[in-house]
Amino acid sequence: MRVEYDARADMAYICLVDGIAPGEAVRQVPAEDDTAILDHDVHGRLLGIEVFSAGRRLHPELLAGAERIDREPLPPSRS
C-alpha cells in the first residue's frame, strides 16, 4: 500500500496495489457520502481510493508518512 498526499488540494490517494497502469482503473465509484472515489479494475477489484478533504478525514500519522506530490519540482541543474 502506498499513500500520496497533495496538501494544496487537500487530497490523498491510497494505492492498494504496487502500481496502477494507465487505463487499468476502468470504473470510478463515488462513496455514498461523496468523501472519496473508489477505483476498480475490469474485474471489479479495488485498486485505490481517492480521499477528499484528506487532512481532516485521515489519521495524521498516515499523512505524515505519505509521499508528497504537491511540492514544486527542482529546477534542472546546470552543468
Buried (B, 14 or more C-beta within 10 A) or exposed (E): EBBBBBBEEBBBBBBBBEEBEEEBBEEEEEEEEEBBBBBBBEEEEBBBBBBBEBEEEBEEEBBEEBEEBEEEEEEEEEE
